[in-house]
Amino acid sequence: MVSTFFPNLDFAWIFLGVLFTLLALASGTDLRRYVIPKWVTLTGLVLGASGNIVRGIWLGSDGQPVWILGENGALVGGLDGFLFALCGFASGFWLFFLMWILGVCGGGDVKLFGALGCWIGAYLALCVLLVSLPVIFCLAFGQVVFAVSAGTRRKSAPDSAKGESPVSPARRRVLGFSLPLAIATVAVLLWVFRVELHLAPPPGIN
């Protein structure tokens, strides 16, 4: 039997749709207010654990293999889904917690990545982090280009326009992780699950 992550196509799109929506909310709020609300990360944590438990129960009841506990019925499948979410959360949280200690990211990023790990597990969370690095580079480069362009326009503007109040230093910051993580998550998951999502044919089928 071919191992699958999702019990069926509808569940797969609902699962990913809810996850992508939460990441979009986190990114949008982070870009506007420079903060990731706790209700978003806590909701993501609860829904991620619940979704994986339901996924495990469904797979187990259909006699399909789950993550590490094999084909042992719905109850064991639900336990497997919980363990999958727990390991993913622990991996994501502690990885970003170390980055927070080093001053690389903020506290909201730690909680967001922990919640993301709860949805997709430790391995895919690591994949998302690796893919997010070039995304961060591209976005940061775009910010630099925009800042240089905006600075050039301000220098060439008439004196009347120069009286505008400058941006508060408190509102200047380095690019956060929420948007790169959201972009990387969508890219990684749509690629990894492209066959299950019917975005690509199974291997060997033209």
C-alpha positions, 0 to 999 in steps of 0.5 A: 500500500502506498503511504499517503499523508492525507486521507483524501483530496478534500481533507488535504485542501481544507487542511492546507487552506486553513494553514495558509490562511493562518500564515496569511493573517500572521504575515499581514498583521506582522507587516502592518503592525510589526507583531504576530498576534498570540491568538493567531499562533495559539489558534494555529497550534490548537488547529494543527494538533487537532487536524493531525489527530483527525488525520491520524484517526482517519488514516488508521480507520482506513487501515492506512499506515501513519507516521511511526505507529504503523497500521493499528487502527483509529485510536493508534492513528490518533495517537500517532497524529498527536505525536507527529504534531508534538514533535513538529512543534518541539522541533520548530519552537526550539530551533527558532528559540535558539535563533531568538537567543542569538537575536536573529528573530522575534518572539512572535516568530518563535511561536509562529514556527512552533505552530507551523511545526505542529501542522507539518512535522519536524522534517517539513518544518526544516525544509520550509526553513531552508527554502525560506532563506533564499526567500528572505534574501530576495525580499531583503534585497528588494527592500534595499532597492526600494529604500535606495530608490525612495531615498533618491526620490526624497533628495530630488523632491522640492523643499515643501515635500521635505517637511514631512515627518520622518518615519519613527525609528521604532517602526524601522526594523529588519524584515521579519520571518513571517512573510518568508515562512508563509511563501516558503510553506506554500511552495514546499507543501504544494511541491511535496504533496503535488501528487496527493493534491492532484497537481501532478500525475503519479510517478511513471504516468505521463 
